[in-house]
Amino acid sequence: MDEKSRKLGLYILFTFVIAWIFQIVASLFALNGHQSAFSLILAVSMFVPMAGALLAGFKLKGMGWIPRFKNKKYIWYIAAFIGPIVFTALGALLFYVIFPKTFDPTFTSYMKVSLGQEAVDTLSQQGLTPTTYFWVAVLQASTYAPVINMFFAVGEEAGWRGAMYPVLKEKLGVNKGRLIGGAIWGAWHWPVIILAGYEYGKEYLGAPFVGPILFLVSATVLGYLLDYAYDKTKCIWVPALGHGSFNAIAGVSMLCLNAEYMNLVTIGPAPVGIVSMIPLIATVVILLVLSRKK
């Protein structure tokens, strides 16, 4: 085994073991109703891949910590910010067109389930109606939230796109390396998906097995695009921004969902559902085809 393969093996070992411990602990808090502790632990766990890379012997230096905007590279920063919003909107639109009965134009149904009727009434008394709440969420997700999330997402990106993907691409080729890297990234989330219902809940169609598999597919295509943007800029902040933007916008489309159809979350409207991730999948397929023609 050569040095790079050894480092990669250690990286995967450290990153999975440490993060899965975090995720199991976080899930226990979630199952006991401590949502704040759950969110805090998951936020901290986003830095585990960076820590895993350092423990395995990878160097953070050289990952592109200073943004460069020459030669129109600023376009990729814009794409990383806006792209997730566009993909999510297209995926949600596709889902709601195919399943029109799932759309709730009042934005009330899902809020009542996720926040509770009392919280919705309190917000309404303060002037924040479900409709206003929806548009505030859209505004946050399309302005400052991606930038804030970027500083947490970089903890993951330094490990995945900065350390792991380059080795996989060198060993397997660019396309295979990206696809397998994305699958590894997706599997890294499995404990919190299975135990705490992260992204899908626990009452969806095909629970508890379909969710982890679909998330793996979602992470594979998203990881491909994030690494594609990283290769174009050689700046780790670009995939971190894209990652942060996805985290900010992904849940907004759920505010339009009629709660009677919560069991369809593996289909959509968030981009971790099989129908709603079609725009992402189609884009990756196009890039794969174009790469073969070169």
Phi, psi and chi 1 to 4 in degrees:
 res  aa     phi    psi   chi1   chi2   chi3   chi4
   1 MET       -  127.3 -179.3 -177.3  -65.0      -
   2 ASP   -78.9  173.1   61.2   33.4      -      -
   3 GLU   -62.4  -41.8 -178.4   65.2   13.4      -
   4 LYS   -66.8  -39.3  -71.5 -175.3  178.0  179.5
   5 SER   -65.8  -38.8  -63.6      -      -      -
   6 ARG   -62.1  -45.7 -173.9 -171.1   68.5   81.6
   7 LYS   -62.9  -40.4  -74.6 -176.9  177.7 -179.8
   8 LEU   -63.3  -43.7  177.0   60.9      -      -
   9 GLY   -61.8  -42.9      -      -      -      -
  10 LEU   -65.8  -39.6  -72.4  173.6      -      -
  11 TYR   -59.8  -49.0  166.5   75.6      -      -
  12 ILE   -62.7  -41.9  -66.4  174.1      -      -
  13 LEU   -61.1  -53.9  175.3   64.1      -      -
  14 PHE   -61.6  -46.1  -70.3  140.0      -      -
  15 THR   -66.0  -41.4  -57.7      -      -      -
  16 PHE   -72.2  -47.5  -90.1   69.7      -      -
  17 VAL   -61.1  -49.5  170.2      -      -      -
  18 ILE   -65.6  -46.9  -63.5  171.2      -      -
  19 ALA   -67.1  -38.9      -      -      -      -
  20 TRP   -65.7  -32.3  -79.4   15.9      -      -
  21 ILE   -63.9  -46.5  -69.0  172.0      -      -
  22 PHE   -57.4  -45.7  -89.0   93.3      -      -
  23 GLN   -67.4  -37.3  -69.9 -178.2   34.9      -
  24 ILE   -66.4  -44.1  -69.5  169.7      -      -
  25 VAL   -63.5  -44.9  172.1      -      -      -
  26 ALA   -59.8  -41.0      -      -      -      -
  27 SER   -64.4  -37.6  -63.3      -      -      -
  28 LEU   -62.4  -40.0  -68.4  174.4      -      -
  29 PHE   -64.3  -43.5  -84.9  106.9      -      -
  30 ALA   -62.0  -43.1      -      -      -      -
  31 LEU   -65.2  -21.8  -66.9  172.0      -      -
  32 ASN  -100.6   13.3  -74.5  -78.2      -      -
  33 GLY    84.1   10.3      -      -      -      -
  34 HIS   -97.1   76.0  -58.3  -66.0      -      -
  35 GLN   -66.7  -35.2 -167.9   61.5   37.7      -
  36 SER   -64.2  -44.1  -63.4      -      -      -
  37 ALA   -64.6  -38.8      -      -      -      -
  38 PHE   -58.8  -49.6  170.7   74.9      -      -
  39 SER   -65.1  -39.8  -60.8      -      -      -
  40 LEU   -64.0  -45.6  176.9   60.7      -      -
  41 ILE   -65.3  -39.7  -66.2  171.0      -      -
  42 LEU   -65.0  -37.9  -75.9 -168.3      -      -
  43 ALA   -63.2  -42.4      -      -      -      -
  44 VAL   -65.1  -38.4  173.1      -      -      -
  45 SER   -65.9  -16.6   72.6      -      -      -
  46 MET   -66.8  -17.4  -66.8 -177.7   75.1      -
  47 PHE   -92.8   -1.3  -68.9   93.8      -      -
  48 VAL   -63.2  -42.4  170.0      -      -      -
  49 PRO   -59.0  -38.8  -28.9   38.5      -      -
  50 MET   -64.0  -44.3  179.7 -172.9  -71.9      -
  51 ALA   -63.6  -40.3      -      -      -      -
  52 GLY   -61.7  -39.0      -      -      -      -
  53 ALA   -63.4  -43.5      -      -      -      -
  54 LEU   -65.9  -42.3  -69.6  171.1      -      -
  55 LEU   -63.8  -32.1  -71.0  171.3      -      -
  56 ALA   -81.5   -9.6      -      -      -      -
  57 GLY   102.9    6.5      -      -      -      -
  58 PHE   -76.1  151.8  -72.8   99.2      -      -
  59 LYS  -103.0  133.1  -56.4  -63.3 -177.1 -176.6
  60 LEU   -72.5  -27.4  -61.2 -176.4      -      -
  61 LYS   -62.3  136.6 -175.9  178.9 -179.7 -179.7
  62 GLY    97.0   -2.5      -      -      -      -
  63 MET   -84.0   -5.6  -68.2 -175.0 -177.2      -
  64 GLY    88.2   65.1      -      -      -      -
  65 TRP   -87.6  -12.8  -65.2   95.2      -      -
  66 ILE  -105.7  115.0  -59.8  176.5      -      -
  67 PRO   -61.1  140.2  -22.3   34.3      -      -
  68 ARG  -122.5  136.0  -52.2  -69.8 -175.7 -174.8
  69 PHE  -119.7    7.0  -58.4  101.1      -      -
  70 LYS   -72.8  162.1  -67.3 -178.0  178.8  179.6
  71 ASN    55.8   38.4  -60.3  -38.8      -      -
  72 LYS    62.2   23.5  -63.4 -175.7  178.2  179.7
  73 LYS   -68.1  -16.8  -72.7 -175.5  178.1 -179.9
  74 TYR   -60.5  -23.5   63.1   85.6      -      -
  75 ILE   -59.6  -36.2  -67.2  174.7      -      -
  76 TRP   -73.3  -27.6  -69.1  101.4      -      -
  77 TYR   -68.6  -41.6  -66.9   82.3      -      -
  78 ILE   -64.9  -42.8  -63.4  172.7      -      -
  79 ALA   -63.1  -39.0      -      -      -      -
  80 ALA   -65.1  -33.3      -      -      -      -
  81 PHE   -76.7  -48.6 -169.6  101.3      -      -
  82 ILE   -87.3  -33.7  -62.5  177.0      -      -
  83 GLY   -51.4  -50.7      -      -      -      -
  84 PRO   -59.2  -34.7  -28.3   38.2      -      -
  85 ILE   -65.5  -43.9  -61.1  170.7      -      -
  86 VAL   -65.9  -47.8  173.8      -      -      -
  87 PHE   -60.0  -43.1  -80.1  122.2      -      -
  88 THR   -66.0  -42.4  -59.8      -      -      -
  89 ALA   -64.0  -43.3      -      -      -      -
  90 LEU   -65.3  -42.3  -70.8  174.7      -      -
  91 GLY   -64.5  -41.8      -      -      -      -
  92 ALA   -66.2  -41.8      -      -      -      -
  93 LEU   -60.1  -45.2  177.6   62.1      -      -
  94 LEU   -60.1  -44.6 -178.5   61.5      -      -
  95 PHE   -61.8  -47.7  171.9   79.8      -      -
  96 TYR   -72.4  -25.8  -73.5  122.8      -      -
  97 VAL   -70.8  -42.3  166.7      -      -      -
  98 ILE   -71.8  -36.6  -63.7  174.3      -      -
  99 PHE  -122.9   70.4  -55.8   98.9      -      -
 100 PRO   -61.8  -27.6   22.3  -33.9      -      -
 101 LYS   -69.4  -15.9  -69.8 -176.1  178.7 -179.8
 102 THR   -81.2  -11.4   65.0      -      -      -
 103 PHE   -83.7  129.0 -177.1   73.2      -      -
 104 ASP  -112.5  101.3  175.3   19.5      -      -
 105 PRO   -68.7  -11.8   26.1  -34.3      -      -
 106 THR   -89.5  -12.2   68.3      -      -      -
 107 PHE    58.9   22.9  -48.2  110.4      -      -
 108 THR   -97.1  -40.7  -55.9      -      -      -
 109 SER   -58.3  -50.7 -179.4      -      -      -
 110 TYR   -68.0  -36.4 -179.0   78.2      -      -
 111 MET   -61.4  -38.9  -81.8 -171.9   64.0      -
 112 LYS   -64.4  -36.2  -72.5 -179.6  178.4  179.8
 113 VAL   -75.4  -43.8  171.1      -      -      -
 114 SER   -78.6  -37.1   59.8      -      -      -
 115 LEU  -103.0  -26.7  -59.6  179.7      -      -
 116 GLY    98.7  147.4      -      -      -      -
 117 GLN   -60.1  -39.9 -179.1   64.9   58.8      -
 118 GLU   -62.5  -42.4 -175.5  176.8  -14.2      -
 119 ALA   -66.0  -39.5      -      -      -      -
 120 VAL   -63.5  -42.6  172.2      -      -      -
 121 ASP   -64.0  -40.5  -68.4  -19.6      -      -
 122 THR   -64.5  -44.3  -60.0      -      -      -
 123 LEU   -63.2  -40.1  -71.0  172.4      -      -
 124 SER   -64.8  -38.5  -64.3      -      -      -
 125 GLN   -64.4  -27.7  -68.1  170.5    4.8      -
 126 GLN   -88.4    6.1  -63.6  173.3  -12.4      -
 127 GLY    91.4    3.3      -      -      -      -
 128 LEU  -102.5   83.5 -165.8   61.5      -      -
 129 THR   -71.0  164.3   64.4      -      -      -
 130 PRO   -54.3  -38.5  -31.1   38.3      -      -
 131 THR   -65.5  -45.1  -60.4      -      -      -
 132 THR   -63.2  -41.5  -56.1      -      -      -
 133 TYR   -58.4  -43.2 -176.5   90.5      -      -
 134 PHE   -60.2  -48.8  170.8   77.2      -      -
 135 TRP   -71.4  -30.1  -72.2  111.5      -      -
 136 VAL   -65.4  -41.4  167.4      -      -      -
 137 ALA   -63.1  -41.0      -      -      -      -
 138 VAL   -62.5  -44.5  170.6      -      -      -
 139 LEU   -63.0  -44.8 -178.3   62.9      -      -
 140 GLN   -61.9  -45.3  -69.6  174.1  -26.2      -
 141 ALA   -69.7  -19.9      -      -      -      -
 142 SER  -107.5    8.1   56.9      -      -      -
 143 THR  -127.7  -85.3   52.5      -      -      -
 144 TYR   -95.8  -23.8   64.8   85.8      -      -
 145 ALA   -58.5  -42.5      -      -      -      -
 146 PRO   -59.6  -35.3  -27.4   37.4      -      -
 147 VAL   -69.9  -42.4  178.1      -      -      -
 148 ILE   -63.2  -46.7  -66.2  174.8      -      -
 149 ASN   -62.3  -29.9  -71.2  -10.5      -      -
 150 MET   -56.4  -36.4  174.2 -177.2   70.8      -
 151 PHE   -73.6  -18.8  -68.3  101.5      -      -
 152 PHE   -89.8  -40.8  -68.7   91.6      -      -
 153 ALA   -64.2  -27.5      -      -      -      -
 154 VAL   -63.7  -24.8   76.4      -      -      -
 155 GLY   -62.8  -36.5      -      -      -      -
 156 GLU   -78.5  -44.6  -76.6 -163.4   41.5      -
 157 GLU   -63.0  -35.3  -67.3  -53.5  -47.7      -
 158 ALA   -62.3  -32.4      -      -      -      -
 159 GLY   -82.4  -49.2      -      -      -      -
 160 TRP   -75.4  -69.5  -56.2  121.4      -      -
 161 ARG   -73.1  -31.3 -100.7   57.7   68.6  178.6
 162 GLY   -80.4  -38.6      -      -      -      -
 163 ALA  -108.5  -53.0      -      -      -      -
 164 MET   -74.0  -49.6 -175.7  179.2   74.4      -
 165 TYR   -57.6  -44.1  -86.9   49.7      -      -
 166 PRO   -57.4  -38.1  -28.5   37.7      -      -
 167 VAL   -69.7  -44.4  178.1      -      -      -
 168 LEU   -62.3  -40.3  -70.9  174.2      -      -
 169 LYS   -68.1  -35.7  -71.3 -173.0  -67.0 -176.9
 170 GLU   -67.4  -38.3 -179.5 -179.5  -37.8      -
 171 LYS   -81.6  -36.6  -58.8  -68.0 -177.6 -179.1
 172 LEU  -114.0   -9.9  -54.8  172.4      -      -
 173 GLY    99.6  157.0      -      -      -      -
 174 VAL   -59.7  -52.9  172.9      -      -      -
 175 ASN   -67.1  -48.0  -72.6  -29.9      -      -
 176 LYS   -63.3  -39.0  -73.6 -176.9  180.0  179.2
 177 GLY   -61.7  -42.8      -      -      -      -
 178 ARG   -66.3  -42.9  -75.8  173.0  175.3  162.2
 179 LEU   -67.5  -44.6  -65.0  174.7      -      -
 180 ILE   -69.0  -38.3  -68.7  175.4      -      -
 181 GLY   -60.4  -40.4      -      -      -      -
 182 GLY   -65.9  -37.1      -      -      -      -
 183 ALA   -65.1  -40.4      -      -      -      -
 184 ILE   -63.3  -44.2  -66.0  171.9      -      -
 185 TRP   -59.9  -42.8 -179.3   35.4      -      -
 186 GLY   -64.5  -43.3      -      -      -      -
 187 ALA   -64.2  -27.4      -      -      -      -
 188 TRP   -58.4  -25.7 -178.5   76.4      -      -
 189 HIS   -90.0   -3.7  -65.3   81.3      -      -
 190 TRP   -57.9  -44.3  -81.2   -2.8      -      -
 191 PRO   -56.9  -44.1  -27.6   37.6      -      -
 192 VAL   -73.2  -26.5   75.0      -      -      -
 193 ILE   -71.4  -45.3  -65.9  172.6      -      -
 194 ILE   -73.0  -45.1  -64.6  169.4      -      -
 195 LEU   -81.4  -43.9  -63.2  175.0      -      -
 196 ALA  -104.9   -4.7      -      -      -      -
 197 GLY    74.4   25.6      -      -      -      -
 198 TYR   -56.2  131.4  178.6   70.9      -      -
 199 GLU    76.6  -39.9  -65.1  -71.6    4.6      -
 200 TYR  -116.5  -12.4  -59.6  101.8      -      -
 201 GLY    75.0 -160.1      -      -      -      -
 202 LYS  -125.9   -0.9  -68.4 -171.8  173.8 -177.2
 203 GLU  -109.3   16.2  -54.1  -62.8  -31.8      -
 204 TYR   -79.2  165.8   60.4   85.3      -      -
 205 LEU   -64.8  127.0  -67.3  174.4      -      -
 206 GLY    86.1   10.0      -      -      -      -
 207 ALA   -63.3  146.3      -      -      -      -
 208 PRO   -98.8   13.6   36.8  -34.8      -      -
 209 PHE   -92.9  -34.4  -55.3  107.5      -      -
 210 VAL   -68.0  -39.6  174.1      -      -      -
 211 GLY   -55.9  -54.5      -      -      -      -
 212 PRO   -58.1  -37.3  -27.5   36.5      -      -
 213 ILE   -68.1  -44.3  -66.2  171.7      -      -
 214 LEU   -66.1  -36.7  -75.7  179.8      -      -
 215 PHE   -65.3  -35.9 -167.7   86.6      -      -
 216 LEU   -60.4  -42.8 -173.8  147.6      -      -
 217 VAL   -64.0  -44.8  175.5      -      -      -
 218 SER   -60.4  -44.9  174.3      -      -      -
 219 ALA   -66.5  -32.6      -      -      -      -
 220 THR   -65.3  -47.2  -61.5      -      -      -
 221 VAL   -73.5  -39.0  -68.5      -      -      -
 222 LEU   -65.5  -43.0  176.3   56.6      -      -
 223 GLY   -60.9  -37.2      -      -      -      -
 224 TYR   -60.0  -47.0 -170.9  101.4      -      -
 225 LEU   -69.2  -38.5  -65.3  175.7      -      -
 226 LEU   -64.2  -40.9  -68.0  176.3      -      -
 227 ASP   -71.9  -32.4 -169.6   66.8      -      -
 228 TYR   -60.1  -46.0 -172.4   88.1      -      -
 229 ALA   -66.4  -36.8      -      -      -      -
 230 TYR   -63.5  -42.4 -178.3   40.5      -      -
 231 ASP   -63.4  -30.9  -90.6   -1.3      -      -
 232 LYS   -75.3  -23.1  -67.4  -65.3 -177.3 -180.0
 233 THR  -118.5  -24.0   59.3      -      -      -
 234 LYS    57.4   29.1  -55.6  -59.1 -179.9 -175.9
 235 CYS  -123.2  120.5  176.6      -      -      -
 236 ILE   -66.4  -19.4 -161.1   64.8      -      -
 237 TRP   -71.9  -20.5  -67.2  109.5      -      -
 238 VAL   -69.1  -54.0  171.5      -      -      -
 239 PRO   -64.6  -29.6   21.9  -33.8      -      -
 240 ALA   -65.0  -39.2      -      -      -      -
 241 LEU   -67.1  -43.3  179.2   59.2      -      -
 242 GLY   -62.8  -43.1      -      -      -      -
 243 HIS   -60.8  -46.2 -170.9  160.2      -      -
 244 GLY   -64.3  -36.3      -      -      -      -
 245 SER   -67.7  -40.7 -174.9      -      -      -
 246 PHE   -62.1  -44.3  -97.5  103.6      -      -
 247 ASN   -61.6  -32.3  -73.9   -7.1      -      -
 248 ALA   -75.6  -39.5      -      -      -      -
 249 ILE   -96.0  -23.2 -165.3   65.6      -      -
 250 ALA   -55.1  -41.8      -      -      -      -
 251 GLY   -81.7  -12.2      -      -      -      -
 252 VAL   -63.8  -38.5  174.4      -      -      -
 253 SER   -63.1  -22.5   57.1      -      -      -
 254 MET   -68.6  -22.5  -66.2  -68.7  -68.1      -
 255 LEU   -66.9  -16.1  -63.8  174.9      -      -
 256 CYS   -92.5   -3.0  -50.5      -      -      -
 257 LEU   -83.6  132.5 -177.7   65.7      -      -
 258 ASN   -70.6  120.9 -174.9  -33.7      -      -
 259 ALA   -60.8  -16.8      -      -      -      -
 260 GLU   -65.1  -18.2  -67.1 -179.3   11.5      -
 261 TYR  -112.3   27.9  -60.6   93.4      -      -
 262 MET   -60.5  -25.3  -74.7  -74.2  -70.8      -
 263 ASN   -71.7   -4.5   63.8  -33.2      -      -
 264 LEU   -97.5   12.8  -62.7 -178.4      -      -
 265 VAL   -64.5  -20.1  -70.0      -      -      -
 266 THR   -75.2   -9.1   49.2      -      -      -
 267 ILE  -100.0  -38.3  -59.4  174.1      -      -
 268 GLY   170.0 -174.9      -      -      -      -
 269 PRO   -91.8  -10.3   33.0  -35.4      -      -
 270 ALA   -69.3  155.3      -      -      -      -
 271 PRO   -71.9   11.5   24.4  -33.9      -      -
 272 VAL   -99.5    1.7  -68.4      -      -      -
 273 GLY   -90.9  149.7      -      -      -      -
 274 ILE   -63.2  -37.2 -169.7   60.3      -      -
 275 VAL   -74.7  -44.4  167.2      -      -      -
 276 SER   -70.8  -16.6  -63.0      -      -      -
 277 MET   -92.6    3.8   71.3  172.6   78.2      -
 278 ILE   -58.0  -43.0  -73.7  176.7      -      -
 279 PRO   -58.1  -38.8  -27.4   37.2      -      -
 280 LEU   -65.8  -46.9  -77.7  167.7      -      -
 281 ILE   -61.8  -43.8  -65.7  173.3      -      -
 282 ALA   -61.6  -40.1      -      -      -      -
 283 THR   -64.9  -42.2  -57.8      -      -      -
 284 VAL   -66.5  -41.0  169.6      -      -      -
 285 VAL   -59.8  -42.7  169.7      -      -      -
 286 ILE   -61.0  -45.1  -68.8  170.2      -      -
 287 LEU   -64.3  -36.5  -68.6  175.1      -      -
 288 LEU   -65.4  -42.7  -73.0  169.2      -      -
 289 VAL   -64.3  -44.5  171.5      -      -      -
 290 LEU   -64.1  -36.6  -68.6  175.5      -      -
 291 SER   -67.7  -29.2   69.4      -      -      -
 292 ARG   -75.3  -22.2  -69.9  179.1  178.1  -88.0
 293 LYS   -84.0  -12.7  -69.5 -177.5  178.5 -179.7
 294 LYS   -76.0      -  -69.3 -177.7  179.2  179.8
